[in-house]
Amino acid sequence: MSDNQKQARTLEGRVISNKMDKTVTVLIERQVQHGLLGKIVRRSTKLHAQDDLGANEGDLVRIAECRPLSKTKHHRVVEIVVRAAV
């Protein structure tokens, strides 16, 4: 890796919508500890990603940060980890 190249941050999540043209909505789920109670709580984030691989709803995908592609789209689908059962 050269000096002016940064490692893109990658995340894994489930595709919940592919109704847009070349864009998918990915749900990222994580577990965090509640600040006061200490209980493990599930938190989620929805991100839009550029999809050139043809991911379908239910697929588990890996997405990477990139330059802003539109107002809400700042990630690209790097690979489809697991295809959804049809």
CNS distance restraints for C-alpha pairs under 8 A (distance, minus, plus):
assign (resid   1 and name CA) (resid   5 and name CA) 6.44 0.50 0.50
assign (resid   1 and name CA) (resid   6 and name CA) 7.89 0.50 0.50
assign (resid   8 and name CA) (resid  64 and name CA) 5.89 0.50 0.50
assign (resid   8 and name CA) (resid  65 and name CA) 5.58 0.50 0.50
assign (resid   8 and name CA) (resid  66 and name CA) 7.14 0.50 0.50
assign (resid   9 and name CA) (resid  64 and name CA) 5.56 0.50 0.50
assign (resid   9 and name CA) (resid  65 and name CA) 5.60 0.50 0.50
assign (resid  10 and name CA) (resid  62 and name CA) 6.59 0.50 0.50
assign (resid  10 and name CA) (resid  63 and name CA) 5.45 0.50 0.50
assign (resid  10 and name CA) (resid  64 and name CA) 4.26 0.50 0.50
assign (resid  10 and name CA) (resid  65 and name CA) 6.54 0.50 0.50
assign (resid  11 and name CA) (resid  28 and name CA) 7.55 0.50 0.50
assign (resid  11 and name CA) (resid  62 and name CA) 5.63 0.50 0.50
assign (resid  11 and name CA) (resid  63 and name CA) 5.38 0.50 0.50
assign (resid  11 and name CA) (resid  64 and name CA) 6.47 0.50 0.50
assign (resid  12 and name CA) (resid  28 and name CA) 6.61 0.50 0.50
assign (resid  12 and name CA) (resid  60 and name CA) 6.99 0.50 0.50
assign (resid  12 and name CA) (resid  61 and name CA) 5.68 0.50 0.50
assign (resid  12 and name CA) (resid  62 and name CA) 4.44 0.50 0.50
assign (resid  12 and name CA) (resid  63 and name CA) 6.28 0.50 0.50
assign (resid  13 and name CA) (resid  26 and name CA) 5.76 0.50 0.50
assign (resid  13 and name CA) (resid  27 and name CA) 5.36 0.50 0.50
assign (resid  13 and name CA) (resid  28 and name CA) 4.58 0.50 0.50
assign (resid  13 and name CA) (resid  29 and name CA) 6.93 0.50 0.50
assign (resid  13 and name CA) (resid  60 and name CA) 5.66 0.50 0.50
assign (resid  13 and name CA) (resid  61 and name CA) 5.67 0.50 0.50
assign (resid  13 and name CA) (resid  62 and name CA) 6.64 0.50 0.50
assign (resid  13 and name CA) (resid  63 and name CA) 7.91 0.50 0.50
assign (resid  14 and name CA) (resid  26 and name CA) 5.40 0.50 0.50
assign (resid  14 and name CA) (resid  27 and name CA) 5.30 0.50 0.50
assign (resid  14 and name CA) (resid  28 and name CA) 6.82 0.50 0.50
assign (resid  14 and name CA) (resid  57 and name CA) 7.75 0.50 0.50
assign (resid  14 and name CA) (resid  58 and name CA) 5.87 0.50 0.50
assign (resid  14 and name CA) (resid  59 and name CA) 5.69 0.50 0.50
assign (resid  14 and name CA) (resid  60 and name CA) 4.59 0.50 0.50
assign (resid  14 and name CA) (resid  61 and name CA) 6.22 0.50 0.50
assign (resid  15 and name CA) (resid  24 and name CA) 6.58 0.50 0.50
assign (resid  15 and name CA) (resid  25 and name CA) 5.77 0.50 0.50
assign (resid  15 and name CA) (resid  26 and name CA) 4.46 0.50 0.50
assign (resid  15 and name CA) (resid  27 and name CA) 6.33 0.50 0.50
assign (resid  15 and name CA) (resid  55 and name CA) 7.48 0.50 0.50
assign (resid  15 and name CA) (resid  56 and name CA) 6.78 0.50 0.50
assign (resid  15 and name CA) (resid  57 and name CA) 5.03 0.50 0.50
assign (resid  15 and name CA) (resid  58 and name CA) 5.28 0.50 0.50
assign (resid  15 and name CA) (resid  59 and name CA) 5.51 0.50 0.50
assign (resid  15 and name CA) (resid  60 and name CA) 6.50 0.50 0.50
assign (resid  15 and name CA) (resid  61 and name CA) 7.10 0.50 0.50
assign (resid  16 and name CA) (resid  24 and name CA) 7.61 0.50 0.50
assign (resid  16 and name CA) (resid  25 and name CA) 5.76 0.50 0.50
assign (resid  16 and name CA) (resid  26 and name CA) 5.89 0.50 0.50
assign (resid  16 and name CA) (resid  27 and name CA) 6.54 0.50 0.50
assign (resid  16 and name CA) (resid  57 and name CA) 5.23 0.50 0.50
assign (resid  16 and name CA) (resid  58 and name CA) 6.19 0.50 0.50
assign (resid  17 and name CA) (resid  24 and name CA) 5.67 0.50 0.50
assign (resid  17 and name CA) (resid  25 and name CA) 5.12 0.50 0.50
assign (resid  17 and name CA) (resid  26 and name CA) 7.40 0.50 0.50
assign (resid  17 and name CA) (resid  56 and name CA) 7.67 0.50 0.50
assign (resid  17 and name CA) (resid  57 and name CA) 5.67 0.50 0.50
assign (resid  18 and name CA) (resid  22 and name CA) 7.99 0.50 0.50
assign (resid  18 and name CA) (resid  23 and name CA) 6.45 0.50 0.50
assign (resid  18 and name CA) (resid  24 and name CA) 4.60 0.50 0.50
assign (resid  18 and name CA) (resid  25 and name CA) 6.60 0.50 0.50
assign (resid  18 and name CA) (resid  55 and name CA) 7.36 0.50 0.50
assign (resid  18 and name CA) (resid  56 and name CA) 6.16 0.50 0.50
assign (resid  18 and name CA) (resid  57 and name CA) 6.25 0.50 0.50
assign (resid  19 and name CA) (resid  23 and name CA) 7.75 0.50 0.50
assign (resid  19 and name CA) (resid  24 and name CA) 7.33 0.50 0.50
assign (resid  20 and name CA) (resid  24 and name CA) 6.71 0.50 0.50
assign (resid  22 and name CA) (resid  50 and name CA) 5.92 0.50 0.50
assign (resid  22 and name CA) (resid  51 and name CA) 5.05 0.50 0.50
assign (resid  22 and name CA) (resid  52 and name CA) 6.37 0.50 0.50
assign (resid  23 and name CA) (resid  48 and name CA) 6.58 0.50 0.50
assign (resid  23 and name CA) (resid  49 and name CA) 5.60 0.50 0.50
assign (resid  23 and name CA) (resid  50 and name CA) 4.82 0.50 0.50
assign (resid  23 and name CA) (resid  51 and name CA) 5.27 0.50 0.50
assign (resid  24 and name CA) (resid  48 and name CA) 5.73 0.50 0.50
assign (resid  24 and name CA) (resid  49 and name CA) 5.44 0.50 0.50
assign (resid  24 and name CA) (resid  50 and name CA) 6.65 0.50 0.50
assign (resid  24 and name CA) (resid  51 and name CA) 6.24 0.50 0.50
assign (resid  24 and name CA) (resid  55 and name CA) 7.63 0.50 0.50
assign (resid  25 and name CA) (resid  46 and name CA) 6.51 0.50 0.50
assign (resid  25 and name CA) (resid  47 and name CA) 5.66 0.50 0.50
assign (resid  25 and name CA) (resid  48 and name CA) 4.62 0.50 0.50
assign (resid  25 and name CA) (resid  49 and name CA) 6.42 0.50 0.50
assign (resid  26 and name CA) (resid  46 and name CA) 5.60 0.50 0.50
assign (resid  26 and name CA) (resid  47 and name CA) 5.27 0.50 0.50
assign (resid  26 and name CA) (resid  48 and name CA) 6.24 0.50 0.50
assign (resid  26 and name CA) (resid  49 and name CA) 7.17 0.50 0.50
assign (resid  27 and name CA) (resid  44 and name CA) 6.59 0.50 0.50
assign (resid  27 and name CA) (resid  45 and name CA) 5.73 0.50 0.50
assign (resid  27 and name CA) (resid  46 and name CA) 4.60 0.50 0.50
assign (resid  27 and name CA) (resid  47 and name CA) 6.57 0.50 0.50
assign (resid  28 and name CA) (resid  44 and name CA) 5.42 0.50 0.50
assign (resid  28 and name CA) (resid  45 and name CA) 5.10 0.50 0.50
assign (resid  28 and name CA) (resid  46 and name CA) 6.22 0.50 0.50
assign (resid  28 and name CA) (resid  47 and name CA) 7.61 0.50 0.50
assign (resid  29 and name CA) (resid  42 and name CA) 6.87 0.50 0.50
assign (resid  29 and name CA) (resid  43 and name CA) 5.78 0.50 0.50
assign (resid  29 and name CA) (resid  44 and name CA) 4.32 0.50 0.50
assign (resid  29 and name CA) (resid  45 and name CA) 6.56 0.50 0.50
assign (resid  30 and name CA) (resid  42 and name CA) 5.85 0.50 0.50
assign (resid  30 and name CA) (resid  43 and name CA) 5.39 0.50 0.50
assign (resid  30 and name CA) (resid  44 and name CA) 6.18 0.50 0.50
assign (resid  31 and name CA) (resid  40 and name CA) 6.31 0.50 0.50
assign (resid  31 and name CA) (resid  41 and name CA) 5.59 0.50 0.50
assign (resid  31 and name CA) (resid  42 and name CA) 4.55 0.50 0.50
assign (resid  31 and name CA) (resid  43 and name CA) 6.02 0.50 0.50
assign (resid  32 and name CA) (resid  40 and name CA) 5.59 0.50 0.50
assign (resid  32 and name CA) (resid  41 and name CA) 5.43 0.50 0.50
assign (resid  32 and name CA) (resid  42 and name CA) 6.44 0.50 0.50
assign (resid  32 and name CA) (resid  43 and name CA) 7.09 0.50 0.50
assign (resid  33 and name CA) (resid  38 and name CA) 5.47 0.50 0.50
assign (resid  33 and name CA) (resid  39 and name CA) 5.56 0.50 0.50
assign (resid  33 and name CA) (resid  40 and name CA) 4.44 0.50 0.50
assign (resid  33 and name CA) (resid  41 and name CA) 5.96 0.50 0.50
assign (resid  34 and name CA) (resid  38 and name CA) 4.78 0.50 0.50
assign (resid  34 and name CA) (resid  39 and name CA) 5.29 0.50 0.50
assign (resid  34 and name CA) (resid  40 and name CA) 6.11 0.50 0.50
assign (resid  34 and name CA) (resid  41 and name CA) 6.32 0.50 0.50
assign (resid  47 and name CA) (resid  72 and name CA) 7.99 0.50 0.50
assign (resid  47 and name CA) (resid  73 and name CA) 7.43 0.50 0.50
assign (resid  47 and name CA) (resid  75 and name CA) 7.80 0.50 0.50
assign (resid  48 and name CA) (resid  72 and name CA) 6.54 0.50 0.50
assign (resid  48 and name CA) (resid  73 and name CA) 5.05 0.50 0.50
assign (resid  48 and name CA) (resid  74 and name CA) 7.14 0.50 0.50
assign (resid  48 and name CA) (resid  75 and name CA) 6.79 0.50 0.50
assign (resid  49 and name CA) (resid  63 and name CA) 7.21 0.50 0.50
assign (resid  49 and name CA) (resid  73 and name CA) 5.70 0.50 0.50
assign (resid  49 and name CA) (resid  74 and name CA) 6.60 0.50 0.50
assign (resid  49 and name CA) (resid  75 and name CA) 4.63 0.50 0.50
assign (resid  49 and name CA) (resid  76 and name CA) 4.92 0.50 0.50
assign (resid  49 and name CA) (resid  77 and name CA) 6.15 0.50 0.50
assign (resid  50 and name CA) (resid  73 and name CA) 7.10 0.50 0.50
assign (resid  50 and name CA) (resid  75 and name CA) 6.27 0.50 0.50
assign (resid  50 and name CA) (resid  76 and name CA) 4.57 0.50 0.50
assign (resid  50 and name CA) (resid  77 and name CA) 6.02 0.50 0.50
assign (resid  51 and name CA) (resid  55 and name CA) 6.85 0.50 0.50
assign (resid  51 and name CA) (resid  76 and name CA) 6.39 0.50 0.50
assign (resid  51 and name CA) (resid  77 and name CA) 5.41 0.50 0.50
assign (resid  52 and name CA) (resid  77 and name CA) 7.26 0.50 0.50
assign (resid  53 and name CA) (resid  77 and name CA) 7.34 0.50 0.50
assign (resid  53 and name CA) (resid  79 and name CA) 7.55 0.50 0.50
assign (resid  53 and name CA) (resid  80 and name CA) 7.79 0.50 0.50
assign (resid  55 and name CA) (resid  59 and name CA) 6.47 0.50 0.50
assign (resid  55 and name CA) (resid  61 and name CA) 7.85 0.50 0.50
assign (resid  55 and name CA) (resid  80 and name CA) 6.94 0.50 0.50
assign (resid  56 and name CA) (resid  83 and name CA) 7.90 0.50 0.50
assign (resid  56 and name CA) (resid  84 and name CA) 7.56 0.50 0.50
assign (resid  57 and name CA) (resid  84 and name CA) 7.30 0.50 0.50
assign (resid  58 and name CA) (resid  83 and name CA) 7.37 0.50 0.50
assign (resid  58 and name CA) (resid  84 and name CA) 5.06 0.50 0.50
assign (resid  59 and name CA) (resid  80 and name CA) 6.94 0.50 0.50
assign (resid  59 and name CA) (resid  81 and name CA) 7.58 0.50 0.50
assign (resid  59 and name CA) (resid  82 and name CA) 5.82 0.50 0.50
assign (resid  59 and name CA) (resid  83 and name CA) 4.72 0.50 0.50
assign (resid  59 and name CA) (resid  84 and name CA) 4.74 0.50 0.50
assign (resid  60 and name CA) (resid  80 and name CA) 6.16 0.50 0.50
assign (resid  60 and name CA) (resid  81 and name CA) 5.45 0.50 0.50
assign (resid  60 and name CA) (resid  82 and name CA) 5.03 0.50 0.50
assign (resid  60 and name CA) (resid  83 and name CA) 6.51 0.50 0.50
assign (resid  60 and name CA) (resid  84 and name CA) 7.48 0.50 0.50
assign (resid  61 and name CA) (resid  77 and name CA) 6.78 0.50 0.50
assign (resid  61 and name CA) (resid  78 and name CA) 7.58 0.50 0.50
assign (resid  61 and name CA) (resid  79 and name CA) 5.89 0.50 0.50
assign (resid  61 and name CA) (resid  80 and name CA) 4.42 0.50 0.50
assign (resid  61 and name CA) (resid  81 and name CA) 5.22 0.50 0.50
assign (resid  61 and name CA) (resid  82 and name CA) 7.02 0.50 0.50
assign (resid  62 and name CA) (resid  77 and name CA) 6.03 0.50 0.50
assign (resid  62 and name CA) (resid  78 and name CA) 5.64 0.50 0.50
assign (resid  62 and name CA) (resid  79 and name CA) 5.41 0.50 0.50
assign (resid  62 and name CA) (resid  80 and name CA) 6.36 0.50 0.50
assign (resid  62 and name CA) (resid  81 and name CA) 6.68 0.50 0.50
assign (resid  63 and name CA) (resid  75 and name CA) 6.14 0.50 0.50
assign (resid  63 and name CA) (resid  76 and name CA) 5.37 0.50 0.50
assign (resid  63 and name CA) (resid  77 and name CA) 4.41 0.50 0.50
assign (resid  63 and name CA) (resid  78 and name CA) 5.29 0.50 0.50
assign (resid  63 and name CA) (resid  79 and name CA) 7.25 0.50 0.50
assign (resid  64 and name CA) (resid  75 and name CA) 5.36 0.50 0.50
assign (resid  64 and name CA) (resid  76 and name CA) 5.44 0.50 0.50
assign (resid  64 and name CA) (resid  77 and name CA) 6.59 0.50 0.50
assign (resid  64 and name CA) (resid  78 and name CA) 6.40 0.50 0.50
assign (resid  65 and name CA) (resid  74 and name CA) 6.03 0.50 0.50
assign (resid  65 and name CA) (resid  75 and name CA) 4.47 0.50 0.50
assign (resid  65 and name CA) (resid  76 and name CA) 6.58 0.50 0.50
assign (resid  66 and name CA) (resid  74 and name CA) 5.57 0.50 0.50
assign (resid  66 and name CA) (resid  75 and name CA) 5.29 0.50 0.50
assign (resid  66 and name CA) (resid  76 and name CA) 6.73 0.50 0.50
assign (resid  67 and name CA) (resid  74 and name CA) 5.90 0.50 0.50
assign (resid  67 and name CA) (resid  75 and name CA) 7.65 0.50 0.50
assign (resid  68 and name CA) (resid  72 and name CA) 7.79 0.50 0.50
assign (resid  68 and name CA) (resid  73 and name CA) 6.05 0.50 0.50
assign (resid  68 and name CA) (resid  74 and name CA) 4.54 0.50 0.50
assign (resid  68 and name CA) (resid  75 and name CA) 7.74 0.50 0.50
assign (resid  69 and name CA) (resid  73 and name CA) 5.42 0.50 0.50
assign (resid  69 and name CA) (resid  74 and name CA) 5.86 0.50 0.50
assign (resid  70 and name CA) (resid  74 and name CA) 7.29 0.50 0.50
